[in-house]
Amino acid sequence: MAIKLDHQQNLILTQSNELKLDITGSLNLPSGTTANRPGSPSAGDIRFNSTTSRFEGHNGSNWKTFTTLVQDIDLDTYIQVEDADGADNDQIDFYTANTQRMIIHSDGNVGIGLAVPTKLLDIGGTLKASGAVTLDSTVLVGGIADFDARVDINDSTASSSTSTGALVVSGGAGVGGALNVGGDMNVGGTVTMTGNFQVSGTQTQLVSTSINQALIKLGEGTTTQTVDQGFIVTRGDGTSTNTNNVGAIYDESEDEVAFISCPTEDGQTSGNVNIVDYIKVHLGELEAEDNLTVKGITSLTGNLTSQGRGTFTELEVGDLANNKIVYAGSSGRLTTNSSFGFDGTNMTIDTTGTLKLPGGSNAQRPGSPEVGMIRYNTNSNEFEGYIGSAWTNFTTTTFVELTDGPGDFDPLKYLRSNSAGNALEWSVVVAEVVNDSTPQLGGNLDLNSNNINGPGNIQVTGDITLTSADAGSTAGPSIVLARDSASPAGLDYLGHITFRGKNDASANKNYGKIVGRIIDDSDSSEDGRVEIHLQKGGSETLSYVFDNHNFTLSADQVLRYDTWGGSHSLVVQPTTPTADRTISFPDATGTLVVSGQGGIDLGSSSDQLGTVFTNNIHMHNAYHSHASTATSSSTAQFSVDSWPIATYRSAKYFISCENTTATKFHITQILVLHNGTDVYQTTYGSLQSDEVQFTVSADINGGNVRLRLTPATSNNMNYRFIAEKHLI
């Protein structure tokens, strides 16, 4: 490149290395788009950018635009005078992020957020004033005006409608804080308050006929609970006099709700309401959860239902007969009967039925008896009465001894009226069951809902059959062996069923016995057990025990499975243990565990070893052995087994592999050892039918040792391995 100098010497290179262009024309600089900028510009390079239509120069770091604009480096934020070259429209545009934000027109109108302002200040969005704003004229805001400080409107124009007043809002108004109105407030629509509603005046008038609120709370914020609260109904002229007012209040002094007459009460009382009387209340139905107290005369025309006790000073029922005893008839209604009467002195019971007296033991007699009391004594099975000093049986008050002869007393013979009712006769109709050693029944014995009691035995030569005709789901018939002990305790016997027979010497022997016992008699946590005693070797032996936790055999008992007629049986016969032993049977994927110092003997009488068919053997304090399988169809490495480093120290693996796609086989053995941090392994005894089908590695991951296989091919591979893991 060269600089050509013309003959007029208009282009001068001075001694100070300055280039001077002394012409009146123009200088045509290099021009191009932004993409055409030199790849390695130097400070001082200048050019015309045809993309931005601006002259630009490089300052050593960035290209800067030569313009009258105030513009940032990336050219998207700037102030533009004239909207186009030569437009001469006398306006200033303000841009940020290539978006016009504000404009000043030639007419002086300033637009913010607007392209064409129509007012001196025209704001297209929200206006926020953080300080005081003084407005001496009309302000029209087309958007939202946001003020952080107080706005004072000094205009005193009164408001008579929604379009008049010092402040007119065409739409709705939202007030975030308190609203204080010095004059009347008229609301043409619905007033919804989410907070409290407080009226400080003396009168609140509700023109509406309904209040859309489920609950109205009175007295909120009061500092004392001694003030009556409620509602007062004005029954005077409603403005100047209160002469016949009534109310519904909660009377704090009486701690009750009251419907009252309070003629002069105007609702402004700050203490107790002056109650003159109580007013009538008309209810369709009255339900009292606790007590219902009625003062004065009450007339009922409907039903009165009470779940509790009713106490009446005087109860008058119109359809009851005089001097008759009132009782609960059909449907629980009070009624009388001509057979029951009481005239204040005498009681009449004129029926053909019975009268049931109170009954109980001696201990249940009343503590302060009165003369004339009668009851049935369950200890003596006698009727008794209190004579002022003692309780006396009716049958022993006067005693008549009946005998067959001198000195011969027979309690089974008694006096009774003859059939004509005109004489006494000596009755012997009661069979002498007690004195007869061989009493006989002439027919069936009907207990008539009574019990047979006594310490003796019942012996039956034939069968005892218990029959229940109940068609329901209740279990029955049943045999109950009950011990009614006053001091039950653990291991108490409750009863037993004995199976007795003779031996060849005609001696009776208890060949079997089922016994019930108490284990724990604690209330709500009772435990029991059933024992089976069997004759063994001439002695009665406890053989089996059933309780709520276990089924227990005696030391010399065995578990036998027999086909009952087959030639073989299965016997589980333990020897007498010298320490606790446990055999645990978990789920299908678990491990059969034999705890203690014992083991499993797989021998036989011919000294041949038995066979163990298992995938999992766990020997305590030795090792854990198990077998498993895996498959692969890619060359991706995978884990075939893992075990915790805190449990096992080492492992031995035997792995066989079948390449089912190519019919190739590979077997090997691996030893794995760890020290808690590192894993050591060795592979030995490898044998392949063709080439190697897999390789083996081991590592520690998440506290577990992993055995990893890497297939040599993506063919279908089946793996089988046996692992022995030795405990730490």
BAVEXLO-474803 format. One line per 8 residues: their letters; for each residue x, y, z of C-alpha. Coordinates in Angstrom, 2 decimals, padded with zeros to 5 digits. Layout:
BEGIN
a> X Y Z | ...
END
This chain:
BEGIN
maikldhq> 000.00 000.00 000.00 | 001.25 003.51 -000.82 | 000.23 007.12 -000.34 | 000.15 009.10 -003.54 | 001.03 012.81 -003.30 | -000.26 015.16 -005.96 | 001.70 018.00 -007.41 | -000.18 020.58 -005.40
qnliltqs> 001.26 019.29 -002.19 | -002.18 019.21 -000.53 | -001.26 016.03 001.41 | 001.72 016.82 003.63 | 003.64 014.45 005.91 | 005.30 016.60 008.56 | 008.52 015.95 010.40 | 006.53 015.05 013.47
nelkldit> 004.97 012.18 011.59 | 001.66 014.00 011.23 | -000.41 013.54 008.11 | -002.02 016.78 007.01 | -004.76 016.88 004.37 | -005.10 020.43 003.08 | -008.05 020.21 000.72 | -011.59 021.57 000.49
gslnlpsg> -013.27 018.41 -000.76 | -013.88 015.20 001.14 | -012.08 012.09 002.33 | -013.61 008.77 001.40 | -012.99 006.38 004.32 | -013.20 002.59 004.15 | -016.83 001.42 004.32 | -018.61 -001.86 005.08
ttanrpgs> -021.05 -003.72 007.32 | -020.44 -004.69 010.90 | -019.45 -008.16 009.65 | -016.84 -006.56 007.36 | -014.83 -005.04 010.25 | -011.14 -006.05 010.17 | -010.41 -009.17 012.15 | -007.50 -007.60 014.12
psagdirf> -008.21 -003.86 014.39 | -005.73 -001.38 015.86 | -006.36 001.64 017.98 | -007.02 004.58 015.70 | -008.69 002.63 012.87 | -011.69 004.50 011.44 | -014.36 003.43 008.95 | -018.01 003.92 007.96
nsttsrfe> -020.38 001.20 009.21 | -023.07 000.65 006.57 | -025.09 -001.48 009.02 | -025.57 001.33 011.56 | -025.04 004.20 009.01 | -022.49 005.68 011.42 | -018.81 006.51 011.33 | -016.85 004.48 013.87
ghngsnwk> -013.34 004.15 015.22 | -011.48 001.56 017.28 | -010.10 002.60 020.68 | -007.93 -000.45 021.12 | -010.70 -002.39 022.85 | -014.00 -001.63 021.11 | -015.46 000.08 018.07 | -016.94 003.48 019.01
tfttlvqd> -019.56 005.30 016.87 | -018.86 008.87 015.74 | -022.25 010.48 016.20 | -024.16 013.17 017.96 | -025.86 010.43 019.93 | -025.26 009.58 023.57 | -024.92 005.85 023.05 | -023.63 002.78 024.90
idldtyiq> -021.08 000.34 023.50 | -023.57 -002.20 022.09 | -025.59 000.69 020.50 | -028.98 -000.35 022.01 | -029.23 002.52 024.55 | -028.95 006.11 023.24 | -030.45 009.61 022.89 | -031.45 010.51 019.32
vedadgad> -031.98 014.04 018.00 | -034.21 013.85 014.91 | -035.74 010.53 014.06 | -033.97 010.47 010.70 | -031.13 012.30 008.98 | -032.41 015.58 007.60 | -035.88 015.16 009.02 | -035.63 018.40 010.98
ndqidfyt> -038.65 017.50 013.09 | -037.13 019.06 016.21 | -037.73 016.13 018.58 | -035.57 014.15 020.95 | -036.02 010.37 021.41 | -034.75 008.39 024.43 | -034.03 004.66 023.86 | -033.04 001.81 026.19
antqrmii> -032.56 -001.74 024.95 | -033.56 -000.48 021.46 | -037.00 000.50 022.79 | -038.24 004.13 022.84 | -038.97 005.11 026.44 | -039.50 008.90 026.25 | -039.96 011.53 023.56 | -039.90 015.33 023.54
hsdgnvgi> -041.92 016.75 020.63 | -041.34 020.08 018.94 | -044.57 021.35 020.61 | -043.04 020.78 024.03 | -045.19 017.74 024.92 | -043.28 015.09 026.80 | -044.36 011.49 026.39 | -043.28 008.68 028.71
glavptkl> -044.27 005.29 027.40 | -046.08 007.01 024.51 | -044.93 007.72 020.93 | -047.32 010.67 020.42 | -047.92 012.71 023.63 | -051.03 014.91 023.60 | -050.34 016.69 026.88 | -047.45 018.63 028.26
ldiggtlk> -046.61 015.48 030.23 | -048.26 012.38 028.91 | -047.49 009.15 030.77 | -048.47 005.86 029.20 | -047.93 003.71 032.36 | -047.82 004.04 036.12 | -046.66 007.30 037.71 | -045.06 006.97 041.13
asgavtld> -044.34 010.07 043.24 | -042.17 009.36 046.28 | -042.35 012.91 047.60 | -044.98 015.62 047.87 | -046.80 016.62 044.67 | -048.61 019.94 044.35 | -051.20 020.23 041.58 | -052.57 023.69 040.74
stvlvggi> -054.59 022.59 037.79 | -056.32 019.61 036.26 | -054.32 016.41 035.98 | -055.59 013.69 033.68 | -053.97 010.29 034.23 | -054.76 007.65 031.65 | -052.99 004.88 033.58 | -052.11 004.17 037.16
adfdarvd> -050.88 006.96 039.46 | -048.79 005.60 042.33 | -048.02 008.02 045.23 | -045.66 007.10 048.08 | -046.48 010.24 050.06 | -049.69 011.95 051.10 | -051.97 013.53 048.49 | -053.86 016.60 049.73
indstass> -056.91 017.82 047.82 | -057.79 021.30 049.12 | -060.95 021.67 047.07 | -063.97 021.92 049.40 | -066.63 021.10 046.80 | -069.35 018.99 048.39 | -070.45 015.70 046.86 | -074.08 014.93 046.09
ststgalv> -073.52 012.12 043.60 | -070.82 009.84 042.20 | -069.78 012.57 039.71 | -069.49 015.57 042.08 | -067.14 016.59 044.89 | -063.53 017.49 045.44 | -062.44 013.98 044.39 | -064.23 012.07 041.62
vsggagvg> -063.18 008.55 040.72 | -064.89 007.10 037.68 | -063.92 003.53 038.49 | -063.35 001.70 041.71 | -061.06 002.87 044.53 | -058.78 000.62 046.55 | -057.64 001.82 050.00 | -054.93 -000.21 051.68
galnvggd> -055.19 001.46 055.10 | -057.78 003.14 057.26 | -060.48 005.28 055.60 | -061.87 008.19 057.62 | -064.96 010.00 056.32 | -065.94 013.20 058.15 | -069.43 013.42 056.70 | -072.10 011.13 055.40
mnvggtvt> -071.09 008.17 053.28 | -073.50 006.82 050.67 | -072.65 003.54 048.95 | -074.77 002.54 045.97 | -073.46 -001.02 045.78 | -072.43 -003.82 048.10 | -070.09 -003.09 051.03 | -067.79 -006.01 051.80
mtgnfqvs> -065.57 -005.79 054.90 | -062.95 -008.43 055.66 | -062.00 -006.68 058.90 | -063.99 -005.28 061.81 | -066.98 -002.92 061.49 | -067.18 -000.32 064.24 | -069.89 002.33 064.63 | -069.19 005.06 067.21
gtqtqlvs> -072.52 006.85 066.79 | -075.65 006.27 068.81 | -077.74 004.82 066.00 | -077.10 002.24 063.25 | -079.91 001.81 060.73 | -080.00 -001.29 058.50 | -082.42 -000.78 055.62 | -081.65 -004.23 054.21
tsinqali> -083.88 -007.12 055.28 | -081.08 -009.71 055.37 | -077.50 -010.02 056.70 | -075.27 -012.36 054.68 | -073.20 -013.57 057.65 | -073.38 -016.91 059.44 | -072.26 -015.62 062.86 | -072.44 -012.20 064.51
klgegttt> -070.03 -011.69 067.41 | -070.87 -009.16 070.10 | -068.60 -007.67 072.72 | -065.28 -008.17 070.92 | -062.60 -006.02 072.57 | -064.40 -005.51 075.90 | -062.09 -005.41 078.89 | -064.53 -007.06 081.30
qtvdqgfi> -066.99 -009.93 081.21 | -069.53 -008.32 083.56 | -071.42 -006.35 080.90 | -074.75 -007.56 079.56 | -074.73 -008.10 075.79 | -077.46 -008.76 073.27 | -080.18 -007.15 071.14 | -082.81 -004.52 072.09
vtrgdgts> -086.05 -004.16 070.09 | -087.60 -000.66 070.19 | -091.40 -000.79 070.50 | -092.05 002.95 071.09 | -092.08 005.50 068.29 | -088.51 004.53 067.51 | -087.05 008.03 067.73 | -087.96 010.07 070.81
tntnnvga> -089.38 007.53 073.28 | -088.63 004.04 074.43 | -091.64 002.94 076.39 | -092.23 -000.72 075.67 | -088.91 -002.17 074.59 | -087.92 -005.85 074.76 | -084.66 -007.67 074.18 | -082.67 -010.89 073.90
iydesede> -079.48 -010.64 075.97 | -076.90 -012.63 077.83 | -077.36 -011.66 081.49 | -073.86 -011.74 082.96 | -075.04 -011.40 086.57 | -077.24 -014.50 086.20 | -074.95 -016.26 083.69 | -077.84 -017.05 081.36
vafiscpt> -079.55 -016.10 078.12 | -082.74 -014.11 078.82 | -085.67 -012.81 076.77 | -086.59 -009.68 078.69 | -088.92 -006.74 079.02 | -086.86 -003.55 079.34 | -089.28 -000.66 078.50 | -086.83 002.25 078.73
edgqtsgn> -083.66 000.55 077.52 | -082.32 002.35 074.42 | -079.37 000.04 073.72 | -076.71 002.42 075.04 | -076.30 000.87 078.46 | -072.64 000.32 079.33 | -073.37 -001.97 082.30 | -076.22 -004.24 083.27
vnivdyik> -079.54 -003.89 081.45 | -082.51 -002.92 083.61 | -084.72 -006.04 083.43 | -088.33 -005.32 084.40 | -089.77 -008.71 083.50 | -089.35 -011.69 081.22 | -091.31 -012.07 077.96 | -093.03 -015.03 076.33
vhlgelea> -090.98 -017.13 073.92 | -092.74 -019.21 071.29 | -090.71 -022.20 070.03 | -091.58 -024.96 067.63 | -089.36 -027.39 069.54 | -087.28 -026.98 072.69 | -084.32 -029.27 073.35 | -082.35 -028.94 076.61
ednltvkg> -078.96 -030.65 076.70 | -078.74 -030.51 080.50 | -081.33 -029.22 082.98 | -084.53 -027.42 081.99 | -085.86 -025.18 084.79 | -089.37 -023.74 084.43 | -090.51 -021.07 086.90 | -094.23 -020.48 087.16
itsltgnl> -097.15 -022.18 085.49 | -096.32 -023.83 082.19 | -098.85 -025.20 079.75 | -097.77 -027.83 077.20 | -099.90 -028.48 074.13 | -097.33 -030.72 072.45 | -094.80 -033.34 073.49 | -092.08 -032.89 076.15
tsqgrgtf> -089.08 -035.16 075.57 | -086.24 -035.28 078.13 | -083.07 -037.34 078.00 | -082.31 -036.46 081.62 | -084.16 -036.00 084.86 | -087.21 -033.74 085.17 | -087.95 -032.01 088.47 | -091.35 -030.35 088.90
televgdl> -092.71 -028.46 091.91 | -096.13 -029.49 090.67 | -097.02 -031.45 087.54 | -100.58 -031.53 086.33 | -101.58 -033.89 083.54 | -105.16 -033.48 082.43 | -105.99 -037.05 081.41 | -104.80 -038.80 084.62
annkivya> -107.31 -040.15 087.16 | -107.39 -038.91 090.76 | -105.67 -040.97 093.47 | -104.04 -043.27 090.92 | -100.40 -044.17 090.67 | -098.81 -042.76 087.52 | -096.48 -045.01 085.53 | -094.91 -045.17 082.07
gssgrltt> -097.32 -046.78 079.69 | -097.03 -047.44 075.96 | -094.53 -045.25 074.10 | -093.25 -043.96 077.46 | -096.34 -041.85 078.15 | -097.57 -041.15 081.66 | -100.73 -043.09 082.42 | -102.79 -044.59 085.30
nssfgfdg> -104.54 -047.87 085.89 | -107.57 -048.69 088.07 | -105.54 -051.49 089.71 | -103.00 -049.05 091.21 | -104.06 -046.34 093.62 | -102.85 -044.18 096.48 | -105.12 -041.88 098.47 | -102.38 -040.34 100.56
tnmtidtt> -102.57 -043.04 103.25 | -103.27 -046.38 101.66 | -101.77 -047.95 098.52 | -103.85 -050.36 096.46 | -102.37 -052.99 094.13 | -105.28 -054.99 092.80 | -103.73 -057.40 090.29 | -103.30 -061.13 089.78
gtlklpgg> -099.55 -060.84 089.08 | -096.61 -060.42 091.41 | -094.72 -057.66 093.23 | -090.93 -057.77 092.94 | -089.14 -056.47 096.04 | -085.57 -055.12 096.16 | -082.99 -057.89 096.62 | -079.36 -058.20 097.61
snaqrpgs> -076.83 -059.64 100.02 | -076.38 -058.74 103.71 | -073.62 -056.32 102.71 | -076.02 -054.52 100.34 | -078.61 -053.66 103.01 | -079.26 -049.88 103.27 | -076.88 -048.12 105.61 | -079.63 -046.26 107.49
pevgmiry> -082.69 -048.52 107.37 | -086.12 -047.36 108.46 | -088.90 -049.32 110.17 | -091.11 -051.05 107.67 | -088.50 -051.62 104.97 | -088.76 -055.02 103.28 | -086.40 -056.74 100.84 | -085.21 -060.17 099.61
ntnsnefe> -081.95 -061.41 101.16 | -079.80 -063.36 098.65 | -077.58 -064.76 101.43 | -080.39 -066.44 103.38 | -082.77 -066.73 100.40 | -085.47 -065.29 102.62 | -087.70 -062.25 102.60 | -086.82 -059.90 105.47
gyigsawt> -088.05 -056.72 107.07 | -086.58 -054.07 109.36 | -088.37 -053.89 112.75 | -086.46 -050.98 114.19 | -083.53 -052.85 115.74 | -082.74 -055.64 113.32 | -083.56 -057.27 110.02 | -085.88 -060.26 110.59
nfttttfv> -086.75 -063.08 108.17 | -090.42 -063.49 107.52 | -090.19 -067.32 107.85 | -088.49 -067.31 111.26 | -090.55 -064.66 112.93 | -093.04 -067.37 113.90 | -091.78 -070.95 113.74 | -094.05 -074.02 113.65
eltdgpgd> -092.24 -077.32 114.08 | -093.80 -080.18 112.12 | -092.78 -083.75 113.08 | -093.87 -087.25 112.38 | -093.45 -087.98 116.04 | -091.60 -086.84 119.13 | -088.10 -085.69 118.24 | -088.57 -086.30 114.53
fdplkylr> -088.22 -083.03 112.55 | -088.72 -083.20 108.81 | -088.11 -079.89 106.98 | -089.65 -081.32 103.80 | -093.10 -081.46 105.32 | -095.07 -078.26 105.77 | -098.59 -076.92 106.44 | -100.76 -075.76 103.64
snsagnal> -104.42 -074.95 103.00 | -106.55 -077.79 101.70 | -108.31 -077.61 098.37 | -111.54 -076.40 100.03 | -109.73 -073.63 101.77 | -111.25 -074.41 105.13 | -108.46 -076.40 106.84 | -104.71 -076.91 107.08
ewsvvvae> -103.08 -080.08 105.89 | -099.64 -081.60 106.20 | -097.93 -081.72 102.84 | -095.32 -084.30 101.82 | -095.39 -083.54 098.13 | -091.71 -082.59 098.03 | -089.59 -085.63 097.26 | -086.90 -086.37 099.81
vvndstpq> -084.06 -085.82 097.34 | -081.54 -084.95 100.02 | -082.17 -087.96 102.15 | -082.74 -090.42 099.30 | -079.48 -092.05 098.19 | -080.98 -093.06 094.84 | -083.51 -090.35 093.88 | -085.17 -090.78 090.53
lggnldln> -086.81 -088.31 088.19 | -090.22 -089.12 086.89 | -089.54 -087.01 083.80 | -087.28 -084.29 082.49 | -085.58 -081.95 084.93 | -086.44 -078.34 084.10 | -084.08 -075.90 085.82 | -086.46 -073.01 084.99
snningpg> -083.49 -070.59 084.51 | -082.04 -071.64 087.88 | -078.69 -073.24 088.74 | -077.64 -076.48 090.38 | -075.10 -075.54 093.04 | -073.05 -077.63 095.39 | -069.58 -079.00 096.14 | -070.39 -082.58 095.18
niqvtgdi> -069.94 -084.53 091.96 | -072.29 -085.36 089.10 | -071.82 -088.86 087.69 | -073.56 -089.97 084.51 | -073.23 -093.49 083.17 | -074.49 -092.58 079.69 | -073.77 -089.62 077.45 | -074.22 -085.97 078.19
tltsadag> -075.59 -084.17 075.17 | -075.67 -080.40 074.93 | -078.00 -079.13 072.26 | -078.50 -075.58 071.05 | -081.43 -074.65 068.84 | -079.96 -071.24 068.10 | -079.79 -070.61 064.35 | -077.57 -067.55 064.75
stagpsiv> -073.81 -067.18 064.45 | -073.17 -067.36 068.20 | -071.04 -070.37 069.14 | -072.90 -072.99 071.06 | -073.56 -075.11 072.89 | -070.69 -074.48 075.26 | -069.13 -075.99 078.38 | -067.78 -073.42 080.82
lardsasp> -065.33 -074.41 083.55 | -065.20 -071.37 085.81 | -063.25 -070.74 088.99 | -064.73 -067.81 090.93 | -061.70 -066.96 093.03 | -061.64 -063.84 095.19 | -057.84 -063.59 094.77 | -056.85 -064.78 091.28
agldylgh> -053.14 -065.05 090.53 | -050.75 -066.30 087.87 | -050.56 -070.12 087.37 | -053.96 -070.60 089.04 | -055.85 -073.63 087.73 | -059.24 -072.87 086.15 | -060.49 -076.39 085.52 | -059.71 -079.58 083.66
itfrgknd> -061.29 -082.24 081.50 | -060.03 -085.75 082.40 | -060.13 -088.84 080.18 | -060.14 -091.81 082.56 | -060.01 -095.53 081.92 | -058.92 -098.80 083.54 | -055.67 -100.63 083.06 | -055.28 -104.38 082.83
asanknyg> -055.33 -104.54 086.64 | -058.79 -102.86 086.72 | -057.26 -099.73 088.27 | -058.57 -096.32 087.13 | -055.98 -094.26 085.29 | -056.15 -090.72 083.90 | -054.91 -091.40 080.37 | -055.37 -087.79 079.26
kivgriid> -056.21 -084.41 080.75 | -056.79 -080.91 079.35 | -056.05 -078.18 081.90 | -056.74 -074.41 081.75 | -054.53 -072.03 083.75 | -054.02 -068.31 084.35 | -050.68 -066.85 083.24 | -051.37 -063.14 083.82
dsdssedg> -054.50 -061.88 085.60 | -053.73 -058.14 085.06 | -056.78 -056.20 083.90 | -056.82 -055.60 080.09 | -053.61 -057.66 079.62 | -054.74 -061.14 080.70 | -052.84 -064.18 079.40 | -053.83 -067.81 079.62
rveihlqk> -052.65 -071.25 078.56 | -053.93 -074.74 077.98 | -051.93 -077.82 079.02 | -052.31 -081.38 077.75 | -051.26 -084.06 080.24 | -050.80 -087.60 078.94 | -050.06 -090.93 080.61 | -046.51 -091.97 079.77
ggsetlsy> -044.73 -094.95 081.26 | -047.27 -095.24 084.02 | -047.06 -091.58 085.08 | -049.11 -088.58 084.19 | -046.80 -086.23 082.23 | -047.15 -082.65 081.01 | -046.67 -083.17 077.27 | -047.92 -080.10 075.38
vfdnhnft> -048.55 -076.47 076.29 | -050.48 -073.91 074.24 | -050.28 -070.22 075.17 | -050.69 -066.93 073.34 | -047.10 -067.05 072.05 | -045.91 -070.65 071.75 | -046.71 -074.29 071.20 | -044.34 -076.17 073.53
lsadqvlr> -043.41 -079.85 073.63 | -041.83 -081.58 076.60 | -038.16 -082.51 076.33 | -038.75 -086.04 075.07 | -041.57 -085.27 072.64 | -041.25 -085.36 068.85 | -043.12 -083.85 065.91 | -044.48 -086.62 063.68
ydtwggsh> -046.25 -086.50 060.33 | -047.99 -089.80 059.63 | -050.19 -090.87 056.73 | -052.33 -093.03 059.09 | -051.96 -096.36 057.35 | -048.96 -095.55 055.22 | -045.69 -097.34 055.59 | -043.61 -094.24 056.39
slvvqptt> -043.76 -091.15 058.58 | -041.82 -087.91 059.01 | -040.36 -087.33 062.48 | -038.69 -084.22 063.87 | -036.94 -085.33 067.05 | -034.68 -082.91 068.91 | -032.39 -084.00 071.71 | -032.44 -082.39 075.11
ptadrtis> -030.79 -078.96 074.55 | -027.95 -077.72 076.73 | -028.51 -074.12 075.63 | -031.15 -072.06 073.81 | -031.59 -073.03 070.19 | -033.67 -071.28 067.52 | -034.63 -072.35 064.02 | -036.06 -069.41 062.04
fpdatgtl> -038.18 -069.88 058.93 | -038.38 -066.54 057.04 | -040.13 -065.76 053.74 | -039.42 -067.45 050.43 | -036.38 -065.31 049.73 | -034.92 -065.48 053.23 | -032.44 -067.73 054.99 | -033.01 -070.74 057.23
vvsgqggi> -031.07 -069.91 060.36 | -030.02 -072.38 063.07 | -028.74 -070.31 065.97 | -026.62 -071.45 068.89 | -023.59 -073.73 068.80 | -025.32 -076.51 066.89 | -025.16 -077.48 063.28 | -026.74 -079.66 060.57
dlgsssdq> -025.62 -083.29 060.21 | -026.19 -084.64 056.69 | -025.00 -088.20 057.41 | -026.73 -091.57 057.25 | -026.33 -095.06 058.65 | -024.29 -096.10 055.63 | -021.87 -093.19 056.17 | -023.04 -091.58 052.94
lgtvftnn> -023.47 -087.86 052.97 | -026.91 -086.45 052.48 | -027.81 -083.88 049.87 | -028.55 -080.24 050.52 | -030.69 -078.54 047.91 | -030.30 -074.83 048.60 | -029.31 -071.48 047.15 | -028.32 -069.99 050.45
ihmhnayh> -026.36 -071.39 053.43 | -025.53 -069.11 056.34 | -023.18 -070.49 059.01 | -022.70 -068.25 062.03 | -019.14 -067.27 062.84 | -018.03 -068.97 059.60 | -019.29 -068.00 056.18 | -022.33 -067.30 054.04
shastats> -022.73 -069.35 050.88 | -025.25 -068.75 048.16 | -025.87 -069.40 044.48 | -027.34 -067.06 041.89 | -027.65 -066.33 038.16 | -027.26 -063.35 035.79 | -027.59 -062.56 032.07 | -026.17 -060.02 029.61
sstaqfsv> -026.59 -059.07 025.96 | -024.08 -056.22 025.65 | -020.47 -055.48 026.46 | -021.38 -053.03 029.26 | -019.84 -053.79 032.64 | -022.30 -054.78 035.39 | -022.29 -055.90 039.04 | -023.02 -059.56 039.57
dswpiaty> -022.76 -059.56 043.38 | -022.08 -057.22 046.35 | -021.58 -057.53 050.11 | -020.98 -055.10 052.98 | -017.41 -054.53 054.02 | -018.49 -054.28 057.67 | -019.78 -057.89 057.62 | -017.47 -059.92 055.36
rsakyfis> -013.70 -059.85 054.91 | -013.27 -062.05 051.85 | -015.16 -064.07 049.28 | -014.58 -066.92 046.88 | -016.51 -067.17 043.60 | -016.97 -069.95 041.06 | -018.43 -068.50 037.84 | -019.60 -070.35 034.74
centtatk> -020.69 -068.62 031.53 | -022.57 -069.92 028.48 | -022.55 -067.94 025.23 | -025.92 -069.19 023.98 | -025.56 -067.36 020.66 | -022.23 -068.91 019.68 | -022.38 -072.03 021.93 | -019.19 -071.18 023.80
fhitqilv> -018.34 -071.77 027.47 | -016.06 -070.22 030.07 | -015.49 -071.06 033.77 | -013.19 -069.40 036.34 | -012.61 -068.91 040.07 | -011.97 -065.60 041.84 | -010.70 -064.71 045.30 | -011.62 -061.24 046.69
lhngtdvy> -010.14 -059.58 049.82 | -010.45 -056.08 051.27 | -008.85 -054.13 054.12 | -011.68 -051.62 054.50 | -010.24 -049.24 051.89 | -008.77 -051.24 049.01 | -009.90 -054.41 047.24 | -007.56 -057.19 046.16
qttygslq> -008.52 -059.98 043.73 | -007.01 -062.86 041.86 | -008.45 -065.03 039.12 | -007.35 -068.66 038.81 | -008.47 -071.98 037.41 | -009.90 -070.42 034.24 | -011.00 -072.72 031.42 | -012.57 -071.79 028.07
sdevqftv> -014.05 -073.94 025.29 | -012.93 -071.29 022.74 | -011.86 -067.80 023.75 | -012.40 -065.69 026.88 | -016.06 -064.73 027.24 | -015.74 -062.22 030.12 | -013.32 -060.48 032.46 | -013.66 -059.82 036.21
sadinggn> -012.91 -056.83 038.47 | -013.81 -055.74 042.01 | -014.18 -052.39 043.80 | -015.73 -050.73 046.87 | -018.86 -048.64 046.34 | -021.06 -047.17 049.06 | -019.60 -049.40 051.80 | -020.02 -052.59 049.71
vrlrltpa> -017.57 -054.72 047.77 | -018.81 -055.24 044.21 | -017.85 -058.08 041.85 | -018.03 -056.69 038.29 | -018.21 -058.62 035.02 | -017.37 -057.22 031.57 | -018.69 -059.38 028.69 | -016.34 -059.85 025.73
tsnnmnyr> -019.24 -059.90 023.29 | -022.79 -058.62 023.01 | -024.15 -062.12 022.43 | -026.74 -063.57 024.82 | -024.80 -064.74 027.90 | -026.01 -066.81 030.84 | -023.96 -066.71 034.09 | -024.15 -068.96 037.12
fiaekhli> -022.03 -068.42 040.20 | -021.54 -069.77 043.69 | -020.25 -067.41 046.36 | -018.66 -068.11 049.75 | -018.40 -065.00 051.93 | -016.29 -065.21 055.07 | -017.27 -063.13 058.06 | -015.01 -060.60 059.71
END
